[in-house]
């Protein structure tokens, strides 16, 4: 509470100073523009672009900023972590920041990672301007603890005493979810590791124990394997009819925030253990079917697409990729041959639609009807709906994965097919 109070006090103080000196703030058409001095600035061009192509694709910028000059209103909605300033890690960051004998915070700390619409630098004033346009994908991606700790404690520092590194990425809107997941692994690993030590994953281990892919699942840091238990939990979350009982709420977090799926699983286990009241215990009879269904969808995407677009090429759809350099593609769980890679922004909402077929009977989950038969009947429609939705959202599979309207449409498609039987 003391840290929060200090932060609020300091934020109020800095907000008034910015109006007079350092900050230039505008809110034009919903865009947030921040302008502030930095000690150094460098653009790192996209290595896959020719120089004359300019900044049409992803680019990286690196700047060193005095912690006293850092803006206090950088958007934080894009950071998937909860910032807890009382943890041991947070205390170490604070001690490093406030160490009176050290002037190397910018070297010891990995700094802040920001996603932005545009970045520019004025060589004459040494000021950097960052524009955050879309609150869903522009803002702080990683380094939230560092940022909050700086804001709460920098009033104890002098100007020029400590600096922080800023890494700003532009043109990453289409890969934002993957970026956030890739740059925010440590909290997930920590939660998984603790859960594994507490033997909370025995439900899943027992359920998939006879499946060939079970040896490839890793449950904690440094485990061998290529399938993250977080992926399993994200998929299982889609079928939790205790949490998502009908067509009013949809498990979009399975795609947009896998960290929450880990949290949900742990919360249920802490509350119910491995008793029959735990939804994941109820789910055991259909768990392997869920993973098999995911593989079947993944394998069949191209075939389903051609059912509705006989002259179309699924491989030309934005986000779909063919294997390169002689490499082969295999389905996630059962290693079946794939002709094309489909983005998870397509696959997850389609898989989640089959929650419409789940029922609880005698205290366990089961299928109202054969999900694989339903997939064969409505697969073409599900894929067509998903691809068209992506096109309407700017050919952006990431947006499709986060679009609750798309999840609902697909769910209703499966539900209606079952009702017509």
C-alpha positions as CSV (number, residue, x, y, z in Angstrom):
1,X,0.0,0.0,0.0
2,X,2.9,2.4,0.8
3,X,4.3,1.8,-2.7
4,X,0.9,2.5,-4.3
5,X,0.4,5.6,-2.2
6,X,3.9,6.9,-3.2
7,X,3.1,6.1,-6.9
8,X,-0.2,8.1,-6.7
9,X,1.4,11.0,-5.0
10,X,4.3,11.0,-7.5
11,X,2.0,10.6,-10.5
12,X,0.0,13.7,-9.4
13,X,3.1,15.7,-9.0
14,X,4.6,14.6,-12.3
15,X,1.4,15.2,-14.2
16,X,1.4,18.8,-13.3
17,X,5.1,19.2,-14.2
18,X,4.6,17.5,-17.6
19,X,2.0,20.2,-18.5
20,X,4.7,22.8,-18.0
21,X,7.9,21.1,-19.2
22,X,8.7,17.6,-20.4
23,X,5.6,16.0,-21.7
24,X,3.5,16.9,-24.8
25,X,0.3,15.0,-24.5
26,X,-2.4,14.8,-27.2
27,X,-5.4,12.6,-27.5
28,X,-6.3,12.8,-31.2
29,X,-8.8,10.3,-32.6
30,X,-8.2,8.1,-29.6
31,X,-4.4,8.1,-30.1
32,X,-2.1,8.8,-27.2
33,X,1.1,10.7,-28.1
34,X,4.0,10.9,-25.6
35,X,7.0,13.1,-26.2
36,X,9.9,13.0,-23.8
37,X,13.7,13.3,-23.8
38,X,16.0,10.3,-24.1
39,X,19.8,10.0,-23.8
40,X,20.2,7.9,-26.9
41,X,18.1,6.6,-29.7
42,X,18.6,4.0,-32.5
43,X,16.4,2.4,-35.1
44,X,17.1,-1.2,-35.9
45,X,15.6,-1.9,-39.4
46,X,13.7,-5.0,-40.3
47,X,16.4,-7.3,-41.8
48,X,13.8,-8.9,-44.2
49,X,13.1,-5.6,-45.9
50,X,15.0,-3.8,-48.6
51,X,15.9,-0.2,-47.6
52,X,13.7,1.4,-50.1
53,X,10.6,-0.5,-48.8
54,X,10.6,1.7,-45.7
55,X,8.6,1.0,-42.5
56,X,5.8,-1.1,-43.9
57,X,6.6,-4.0,-41.7
58,X,7.9,-4.6,-38.1
59,X,10.7,-2.4,-36.9
60,X,12.6,-2.0,-33.6
61,X,13.7,1.1,-31.8
62,X,16.0,1.2,-28.8
63,X,16.4,4.2,-26.5
64,X,18.0,4.9,-23.1
65,X,15.9,7.2,-20.9
66,X,16.5,8.8,-17.5
67,X,14.1,7.2,-15.1
68,X,13.1,10.7,-13.9
69,X,11.9,11.6,-17.5
70,X,10.0,8.4,-18.1
71,X,6.2,9.1,-18.8
72,X,3.9,7.9,-16.1
73,X,0.9,7.2,-18.4
74,X,2.3,4.6,-20.8
75,X,-0.7,2.3,-21.5
76,X,-0.6,-0.9,-19.4
77,X,-3.7,-2.8,-20.7
78,X,-1.4,-4.7,-23.1
79,X,0.7,-6.2,-20.3
80,X,-0.7,-9.7,-19.4
81,X,1.0,-9.8,-16.0
82,X,-0.3,-8.5,-12.7
83,X,2.3,-6.2,-11.2
84,X,3.0,-7.2,-7.6
85,X,5.5,-4.9,-6.0
86,X,5.9,-7.0,-2.8
87,X,7.5,-10.1,-4.4
88,X,11.2,-11.0,-4.0
89,X,11.8,-10.2,-7.7
90,X,10.2,-6.7,-7.3
91,X,12.3,-6.0,-4.2
92,X,15.5,-6.9,-6.1
93,X,14.5,-4.5,-8.9
94,X,13.9,-1.8,-6.4
95,X,17.2,-2.4,-4.6
96,X,19.0,-2.2,-8.0
97,X,17.3,1.0,-8.9
98,X,18.0,2.7,-5.6
99,X,21.5,1.4,-5.0
100,X,23.5,4.6,-4.3
101,X,26.8,3.1,-5.2
102,X,25.6,1.7,-8.6
103,X,25.0,3.5,-11.9
104,X,24.2,0.5,-14.0
105,X,20.5,-0.1,-13.7
106,X,20.0,0.2,-17.5
107,X,22.5,-2.7,-17.9
108,X,21.3,-5.0,-15.1
109,X,17.6,-4.6,-15.9
110,X,16.1,-5.7,-19.3
111,X,14.0,-2.6,-19.4
112,X,10.6,-2.0,-21.0
113,X,9.1,-3.4,-24.1
114,X,6.5,-1.2,-25.8
115,X,4.3,-1.8,-28.9
116,X,3.4,1.4,-30.7
117,X,1.9,2.8,-33.9
118,X,4.8,5.1,-34.7
119,X,8.1,6.2,-33.2
120,X,10.2,9.3,-34.2
121,X,13.2,11.1,-32.8
122,X,14.2,14.8,-32.9
123,X,18.0,15.1,-33.2
124,X,18.0,18.7,-32.2
125,X,16.0,18.4,-29.0
126,X,16.9,14.7,-28.2
127,X,13.2,14.0,-27.7
128,X,11.4,10.8,-28.8
129,X,7.8,10.8,-29.8
130,X,5.7,7.6,-29.4
131,X,2.1,7.2,-30.7
132,X,-0.1,4.5,-29.1
133,X,-3.2,4.2,-31.3
134,X,-5.0,0.8,-30.5
135,X,-5.3,0.1,-26.8
136,X,-5.6,-3.7,-27.6
137,X,-2.1,-3.9,-29.1
138,X,-0.2,-0.7,-28.3
139,X,1.3,-0.2,-24.9
140,X,3.6,-1.9,-22.4
141,X,4.1,-5.5,-23.4
142,X,6.9,-6.6,-21.0
143,X,8.7,-4.9,-18.1
144,X,5.6,-3.9,-16.2
145,X,7.2,-4.6,-12.8
146,X,10.2,-2.4,-13.7
147,X,7.9,0.4,-14.9
148,X,5.7,0.4,-11.7
149,X,8.8,0.2,-9.5
150,X,10.4,3.1,-11.3
151,X,7.3,5.3,-10.9
152,X,6.9,4.4,-7.2
153,X,10.5,5.1,-6.2
154,X,12.2,7.5,-8.6
155,X,11.5,10.5,-6.4
156,X,14.4,9.2,-4.3
157,X,16.7,9.6,-7.2
158,X,18.4,12.6,-8.8
159,X,18.2,13.5,-12.5
160,X,21.1,11.6,-14.3
161,X,21.5,9.0,-11.6
162,X,19.7,6.0,-13.2
163,X,18.6,5.1,-16.7
164,X,16.3,2.5,-18.2
165,X,16.3,0.8,-21.6
166,X,13.3,1.2,-23.8
167,X,12.6,-1.2,-26.7
168,X,9.8,-0.1,-28.9
169,X,8.3,-2.2,-31.7
170,X,6.1,-1.0,-34.5
171,X,4.2,-3.0,-37.1
172,X,3.6,-5.9,-34.8
173,X,-0.1,-5.7,-34.6
174,X,-0.7,-8.9,-36.5
175,X,1.6,-10.9,-34.2
176,X,0.8,-9.1,-31.0
177,X,-0.5,-12.2,-29.1
178,X,2.5,-14.3,-30.0
179,X,4.8,-11.4,-29.1
180,X,3.1,-11.0,-25.7
181,X,3.2,-14.7,-25.0
182,X,6.9,-15.0,-26.1
183,X,8.1,-12.0,-24.0
184,X,6.1,-12.9,-20.9
185,X,7.0,-16.5,-20.1
186,X,8.6,-16.2,-16.7
187,X,5.4,-15.7,-14.7
188,X,3.7,-18.6,-16.6
189,X,6.8,-20.8,-16.0
190,X,6.8,-19.9,-12.3
191,X,3.1,-20.8,-11.9
192,X,3.5,-24.0,-13.8
193,X,6.5,-25.0,-11.8
194,X,4.8,-24.4,-8.5
195,X,1.7,-26.3,-9.7
196,X,3.9,-29.2,-10.8
197,X,5.7,-29.3,-7.5
198,X,2.3,-29.3,-5.7
199,X,1.3,-32.2,-8.0
200,X,-1.7,-30.4,-9.4
201,X,-1.3,-31.7,-12.9
202,X,-1.9,-35.4,-12.0
203,X,-5.5,-35.1,-13.4
204,X,-4.1,-34.3,-16.9
205,X,-1.2,-36.7,-16.7
206,X,-3.5,-39.6,-15.9
207,X,-6.0,-38.6,-18.6
208,X,-3.4,-38.4,-21.4
209,X,-1.0,-41.1,-20.1
210,X,-1.8,-43.6,-22.8
211,X,-1.5,-41.0,-25.6
212,X,1.7,-41.0,-27.7
213,X,2.1,-37.2,-27.2
214,X,2.0,-37.4,-23.4
215,X,5.8,-37.7,-23.3
216,X,6.1,-34.5,-25.2
217,X,4.2,-32.3,-22.7
218,X,6.3,-30.2,-20.4
219,X,4.9,-29.0,-17.1
220,X,7.7,-26.9,-15.6
221,X,10.8,-25.0,-16.5
222,X,13.6,-27.0,-18.2
223,X,11.3,-30.0,-18.8
224,X,11.9,-31.8,-22.1
225,X,9.2,-31.7,-24.6
226,X,7.6,-29.4,-27.2
227,X,4.0,-29.2,-26.0
228,X,3.4,-26.6,-23.3
229,X,0.9,-27.7,-20.6
230,X,-0.4,-24.1,-21.0
231,X,-1.7,-25.1,-24.5
232,X,-3.5,-28.0,-23.0
233,X,-5.1,-25.9,-20.3
234,X,-6.1,-23.3,-22.9
235,X,-7.9,-25.9,-24.9
236,X,-9.5,-27.6,-21.9
237,X,-10.7,-24.2,-20.7
238,X,-12.8,-23.9,-23.9
239,X,-14.9,-26.9,-22.7
240,X,-15.4,-25.9,-19.1
241,X,-19.2,-25.8,-19.1
242,X,-19.2,-24.9,-15.4
243,X,-17.4,-21.6,-16.3
244,X,-19.0,-21.2,-19.7
245,X,-22.5,-22.8,-19.5
246,X,-24.1,-21.5,-22.7
247,X,-23.9,-19.1,-25.6
248,X,-23.6,-15.9,-23.5
249,X,-19.9,-16.1,-22.5
250,X,-17.1,-17.4,-24.5
251,X,-13.6,-18.6,-23.6
252,X,-11.7,-16.0,-25.7
253,X,-9.0,-15.9,-23.0
254,X,-8.0,-19.4,-24.2
255,X,-6.5,-17.5,-27.2
256,X,-5.7,-14.1,-25.8
257,X,-4.4,-14.8,-22.3
258,X,-3.2,-18.4,-21.7
259,X,-1.9,-17.2,-18.3
260,X,-5.4,-16.9,-17.1
261,X,-6.2,-20.5,-18.2
262,X,-3.3,-21.6,-16.0
263,X,-4.8,-19.5,-13.1
264,X,-8.2,-20.9,-13.6
265,X,-7.0,-24.5,-13.5
266,X,-5.0,-23.9,-10.3
267,X,-7.9,-22.1,-8.7
268,X,-10.2,-25.0,-9.3
269,X,-7.6,-27.5,-8.0
270,X,-7.1,-25.4,-4.9
271,X,-10.8,-25.3,-4.3
272,X,-11.8,-28.8,-5.2
273,X,-8.6,-30.8,-5.4
274,X,-9.2,-34.0,-7.4
275,X,-12.7,-34.4,-6.1
276,X,-15.7,-35.0,-8.4
277,X,-16.7,-31.3,-8.0
278,X,-13.6,-30.2,-10.0
279,X,-14.7,-29.4,-13.6
280,X,-11.4,-30.8,-14.9
281,X,-12.1,-34.1,-13.2
282,X,-15.5,-34.1,-14.8
283,X,-13.8,-33.4,-18.1
284,X,-11.4,-36.5,-18.0
285,X,-13.7,-38.7,-20.2
286,X,-13.5,-36.3,-23.1
287,X,-10.0,-34.8,-22.6
288,X,-8.3,-36.9,-25.2
289,X,-11.2,-36.4,-27.6
290,X,-10.5,-32.6,-27.3
291,X,-6.9,-33.0,-28.4
292,X,-7.8,-35.4,-31.2
293,X,-10.5,-32.9,-32.3
294,X,-7.9,-30.1,-32.4
295,X,-5.7,-32.3,-34.6
296,X,-8.5,-33.2,-36.9
297,X,-9.4,-29.6,-37.4
298,X,-5.8,-28.7,-38.0
299,X,-5.4,-31.4,-40.6
300,X,-8.7,-30.6,-42.4
301,X,-8.6,-26.8,-42.7
302,X,-7.5,-26.8,-46.3
303,X,-10.0,-29.5,-47.3
304,X,-12.9,-27.7,-45.5
305,X,-11.9,-24.4,-47.2
306,X,-12.1,-26.0,-50.6
307,X,-15.6,-27.3,-49.8
308,X,-16.9,-23.7,-49.9
309,X,-14.3,-22.3,-52.3
310,X,-13.6,-24.9,-54.9
311,X,-11.5,-22.6,-57.0
312,X,-9.9,-20.9,-54.0
313,X,-6.5,-21.5,-52.5
314,X,-6.4,-21.8,-48.7
315,X,-2.6,-21.2,-48.8
316,X,-3.3,-17.7,-50.1
317,X,-5.3,-16.7,-47.0
318,X,-3.4,-14.3,-44.8
319,X,-1.7,-16.1,-41.9
320,X,-1.8,-19.5,-43.6
321,X,1.7,-20.8,-44.5
322,X,3.3,-23.6,-46.5
323,X,6.3,-25.5,-45.3
324,X,9.6,-24.1,-46.6
325,X,13.1,-25.4,-47.2
326,X,12.0,-29.0,-47.6
327,X,10.6,-29.1,-44.1
328,X,7.4,-30.9,-43.3
329,X,4.6,-29.9,-41.1
330,X,2.9,-32.1,-38.5
331,X,-0.3,-31.8,-36.5
332,X,0.3,-30.6,-32.9
333,X,-0.5,-33.7,-30.9
334,X,-0.6,-36.8,-33.1
335,X,2.1,-35.9,-35.7
336,X,-0.2,-36.2,-38.8
337,X,1.1,-34.7,-42.0
338,X,-0.1,-31.1,-42.7
339,X,-0.1,-29.5,-46.1
340,X,-0.4,-26.0,-44.7
341,X,0.0,-24.3,-41.3
342,X,-3.1,-22.6,-39.9
343,X,-2.9,-19.8,-37.4
344,X,-4.2,-20.5,-33.9
345,X,-6.4,-17.5,-34.3
346,X,-8.4,-19.7,-36.7
347,X,-8.1,-23.0,-34.9
348,X,-9.0,-22.0,-31.4
349,X,-12.4,-20.5,-32.0
350,X,-13.3,-23.4,-34.3
351,X,-12.3,-25.9,-31.6
352,X,-14.1,-23.8,-28.9
353,X,-17.4,-24.1,-30.9
354,X,-17.7,-27.8,-30.0
355,X,-18.4,-26.8,-26.4
356,X,-21.9,-26.7,-27.7
357,X,-21.8,-30.5,-27.8
358,X,-20.7,-31.0,-24.2
359,X,-23.1,-32.2,-21.5
360,X,-22.8,-33.2,-17.8
361,X,-24.4,-36.4,-16.9
362,X,-23.9,-38.4,-13.7
363,X,-21.3,-36.0,-12.6
364,X,-19.0,-36.3,-15.7
365,X,-18.8,-34.6,-19.0
366,X,-19.7,-36.3,-22.2
367,X,-20.7,-35.6,-25.8
368,X,-24.3,-35.0,-26.8
369,X,-23.4,-36.4,-30.2
370,X,-20.2,-37.4,-32.0
371,X,-18.1,-34.3,-32.4
372,X,-16.1,-35.7,-35.3
373,X,-19.2,-36.4,-37.3
374,X,-20.4,-32.9,-36.6
375,X,-17.1,-31.5,-37.8
376,X,-17.4,-33.3,-41.1
377,X,-20.8,-31.8,-41.6
378,X,-20.1,-28.2,-40.6
379,X,-16.3,-27.9,-41.1
380,X,-16.6,-26.1,-44.4
381,X,-19.0,-23.5,-42.9
382,X,-16.8,-23.0,-39.8
383,X,-13.7,-22.4,-41.9
384,X,-15.5,-20.2,-44.3
385,X,-17.0,-18.1,-41.5
386,X,-13.6,-17.8,-39.8
387,X,-11.7,-16.8,-43.0
388,X,-14.4,-14.2,-44.0
389,X,-14.3,-12.8,-40.5
390,X,-10.5,-12.4,-40.8
391,X,-10.9,-10.6,-44.1
392,X,-13.4,-8.2,-42.5
393,X,-10.9,-7.5,-39.7
394,X,-8.1,-6.5,-42.1
395,X,-6.9,-10.0,-42.9
396,X,-5.8,-10.3,-39.3
397,X,-5.9,-13.9,-37.7
398,X,-5.0,-12.4,-34.4
399,X,-8.1,-10.2,-34.3
400,X,-10.2,-13.3,-35.3
401,X,-8.9,-15.2,-32.3
402,X,-9.9,-12.3,-30.0
403,X,-13.3,-11.6,-31.6
404,X,-16.0,-12.9,-29.3
405,X,-18.6,-12.4,-32.1
406,X,-16.7,-14.9,-34.2
407,X,-16.6,-17.4,-31.3
408,X,-20.3,-17.0,-30.8
409,X,-21.1,-17.5,-34.5
410,X,-19.1,-20.7,-34.7
411,X,-20.7,-22.0,-31.5
412,X,-24.2,-21.4,-32.8
413,X,-23.3,-23.1,-36.1
414,X,-22.3,-26.3,-34.2
415,X,-25.3,-26.0,-31.9
416,X,-27.8,-25.7,-34.7
417,X,-26.3,-28.7,-36.5
418,X,-26.9,-30.8,-33.3
419,X,-30.4,-29.5,-32.9
420,X,-31.3,-30.6,-36.5
421,X,-30.3,-34.2,-35.9
